[in-house]
Amino acid sequence: MAKAKTKKQQVIKFTQEEIDSLNALKSNFERLQNSLGAIEINRIQMEVQMSSLEDEKLRLEAEYSNIKDQELELVNTLNEKYGRGQLDPTTGVFTPQK
C-alpha cells in the first residue's frame, strides 16, 4: 500500500489591524441590525396606534351622524310646534318668522 502523503497546512495569522477592522465591521453590522429592528418595532407600534385612532375616528363619526339626526328631529318637532323662527340659545327666547 502506498503511504498517504500529508501536507502540512500553512497557518496564516491576521494582523491586529486586520482583526480590528473585521471586529469593527461586525460591530457596525450588529448596531445597524439593532437599529433597523428598533425602527421596525416602532413602525408596528405606530400601525397599531393608527388602527386604534382610525377605530376611534369611525366611532366619533358615527356619533356625530347620530347627533345630527337628533338635531334634525328636534328642529322638525319644534318647527311643527312653534313654526319657523330664530332661537337665542343664551336667553331661550324664540322669535317666530313672519
C-alpha positions in Angstrom: 0.0 0.0 0.0 1.1 3.4 -0.8 1.6 5.8 2.1 -0.7 8.8 2.0 1.3 12.0 1.9 0.2 14.6 4.4 0.7 18.2 3.6 1.3 20.5 6.4 -1.3 23.2 6.2 0.1 26.7 6.3 -1.2 28.8 9.1 -1.9 32.4 8.3 -2.3 34.8 11.1 -4.1 38.1 10.5 -2.5 41.3 11.8 -4.1 43.0 14.8 -5.2 45.9 12.4 -7.0 43.4 10.2 -8.7 41.7 13.2 -9.7 45.2 14.5 -11.1 46.1 11.1 -13.2 42.8 11.0 -14.4 43.4 14.5 -15.4 47.0 13.7 -17.4 45.8 10.6 -19.1 43.1 12.7 -19.9 45.7 15.4 -21.3 48.1 12.8 -23.5 45.3 11.3 -24.8 44.4 14.7 -25.5 48.1 15.5 -27.3 48.5 12.2 -29.4 45.4 12.7 -30.4 46.5 16.2 -31.3 50.0 14.9 -33.3 48.5 12.0 -35.1 46.2 14.4 -36.0 49.1 16.7 -37.3 51.0 13.8 -39.5 48.1 12.7 -40.8 47.7 16.3 -41.7 51.4 16.3 -43.4 51.1 12.9 -45.5 48.2 14.2 -46.4 50.1 17.3 -47.4 53.1 15.2 -49.6 50.9 12.9 -51.4 49.6 16.0 -51.8 53.2 17.3 -53.1 54.4 13.8 -55.5 51.5 13.7 -56.8 52.4 17.2 -57.1 56.1 16.1 -59.0 55.1 13.0 -61.4 53.0 15.0 -62.0 55.9 17.4 -62.4 58.3 14.4 -65.1 56.0 12.9 -66.8 55.7 16.3 -66.9 59.5 16.6 -68.1 60.0 13.1 -71.0 57.6 13.8 -71.7 59.5 17.0 -71.6 62.8 15.1 -74.1 61.5 12.5 -76.4 60.3 15.3 -76.3 63.7 16.9 -77.0 65.5 13.6 -80.0 63.2 13.2 -81.2 64.0 16.7 -80.8 67.7 15.9 -82.8 67.5 12.7 -85.6 65.6 14.5 -85.7 68.2 17.3 -85.8 71.1 14.8 -88.6 69.4 12.9 -90.5 68.8 16.2 -90.0 72.4 17.3 -91.0 73.8 13.9 -94.2 71.8 14.0 -95.0 73.0 17.5 -93.9 76.7 17.2 -93.4 77.3 13.5 -90.2 78.6 11.8 -88.2 81.2 13.6 -85.0 82.0 15.5 -83.9 80.8 18.9 -81.5 82.6 21.1 -79.8 79.8 22.9 -78.4 82.1 25.6 -81.8 83.5 26.6 -84.1 80.7 25.4 -86.2 83.3 23.6 -87.8 82.2 20.4 -88.8 84.8 17.7 -91.2 83.4 15.1 -90.5 84.1 11.5 -93.0 86.5 9.8 
